[in-house]
Amino acid sequence: MQIWNKAMECMPREEMDALQLRKLNKSMHYAYDRSPLYRKKFDDIGFKPDDLQSISDLSKLPLTTKDDFREGYPFGMFVVPMDEVVRVHASSGTTGKLTVVGCTKNDMENWTEILARMITMTGVNSSDVTQIAFGYGLFTGAHGLQYGMERVGATVIPISGGNSEKQLMVMKDFGTTVLVSTPTYALHLAEVAMKLGIDPRTDLKVKIGLFGGEAFSEEYRREIEKRWGMLATDNYGLSELGGPGFSGECELICGQHVAEDHYIVEIVNPDTLQPVSPGELGEVVITSLCREAVPVVRYRTKDISSLNYAVCDCGRTTARLSKITGRSDDMMVIRGVNVFPSQIESVLVDMEELAPHYQIIRYNKGFLEDLEIRVELSENAFTDKYGHLEAIEQQLKQKLHKTLSLTPKVRLVEPFSIERSPGKAIRVIDMRDK
């Protein structure tokens, strides 16, 4: 099993802890000296960089949020002059202002290095042909994966997102072996392929998928692997922290290895914001250790996960992030029950009669909130026989009740009636204010 940087990825825990503390001390001084935001945050609680004596002292510091980036729009988070910034990226900006980040030459080099590690973990090497079906633009994903693939030596097809028939033509004619996209777009491509008489498992050469941009369940992963005959890997990153490369799965699919020489991860209780025990679920909080243009201290991601510090069977010693189960701000309280979209997805994708395309509609029912789940029937299950449809609906309601302890409204819809997207799928539609 190939490892890109054994010195860092297989470093003993004690040495990694010592390295992180050295880098953290340097990063705290850097942020305090250069960033008005962090100088004020630290001064407000009476903290000086020299007060930090251990990694656990991080928990005493204030959190950074997306609002800090938005209030600093466009370049308020930058701590170097613009003539040192060689790249600007930003989030999609679907809510509020863009969250803008910049990179120095050194930031770009570090980013490419950790992406090469993440890519190598999946089994990709210089003999592979990679098709990047992320949209190119301000989004970090497509650009970052391209740099990492080129560093590893893989051939890159920067086709961008959309135009599925062209994607499949290129995939077949160019001999693509690796697909980079969102997981929902991978399933959409498989659907289009079958309609064109192309079986992804036998007619294409794709053997590895690197999927990011949105969380997806284990059931969704199995559906991708079944339709493509590929190894479907998950990776995680945020624009505010520099994009993809923060963590990714190795070939064993047993958690995402974190680039710990570049980032420190905390898992905190999303309500109390206090640290939780290793292995316990909580909200992911990240501190950068090497970023020059935009250092980030204790960024509150809102993503729910846990950390595993056991040495992986692949030989890597870095901490592993469990699969993101949802977001703390995605949690819905329905008639007193806490519900995450990922719980609903796990039920829907596990039923053969249903296609893995759905939407969750939130609406008010009197003074209470309620849900309607719209999900496509699979082509094989689609019928105009009411009794058959009613049986599928009842089975789905029973499974949802078993998982959620409540029974939301269910609507079965025709195949291909829910809009597809090469980017992030719109899973939750909020109608409560309407």
C-alpha angles and dihedrals in degrees: 000000000000121000119192100205112016093176092064103024094049099035114139113257095246092053092047091051090051092047092049092050092051092049092043092054090051092046093050091054090046093052094044094048097044109028121071088195095058095038088058093043091051095042091050090064095035094250125151122189091244089061090072107098102158140017089252088064087073089079089068093062127090120261126248116225139189087258089065088059093045094048089050093051123180109006104346093114092055115104098184128066116266092249087068093050111092099172137029123198132172142187121260092264095219089152120035124328126344118272101230126203133177137204133213120208089265091050089053091050092050091046092052091048096054091044090054088054093048093048094048090052090066093055097258115144142165093287093064129100111215125202111200108205096172115113113260117227136081089336111104098216104081096041094045096049090048092055092047094047092049090049090053089048098245119145111251128213103192095196096148123210133315134025093092097189090055090046090056094044091053091043091055099039097042095044097239112198100174129047122201114191145103113296092242092055090050090058091045090053089051090053093050091046093055090049088054091050093255118132106205090206096057108014098048133054099220108135104160132042124196106198129186143134094084138036118254134184129246088250089056090050091053090050091054092047092048093052097042104029087227139126104257112206129187127216134182137212142136131222090230090060096042103278130265120001097068092106140347143169125263122219091274092065096219103132136317116284111228122221090237096176086063102035141030116214126204126184112210137178103262091220103042096024088220121136117268127212121274109278094022119120118247144126119307115239118185134196121191118225105187110027115124106182098043116014112192126203120198100339112198105224098180087220118131119226144118137235129241117195097184117119110261121236087240088070098252116130099194119118115267125224114216119233111289105256096191142298128288089230092048093062112115123203106214115182090333095313123116109231130184122196089232090064091055092046092053090058097044097047091048093062114086092206090064132069117228092250120101147141130214114215117202115201141157120258104189107305093338133078120240139180138230118193117205113194133171122242115232115252091249092053097044111115141144092230106116095203093056093048091048091052091053091048093050092048090051092049091051093050092047091050091051091052101036103026089232137073115233123195112274129205121186111208135190122276114274093012095117113079117254124216134191087216131049113333117238100236104161124049115190113211096161095108092047 
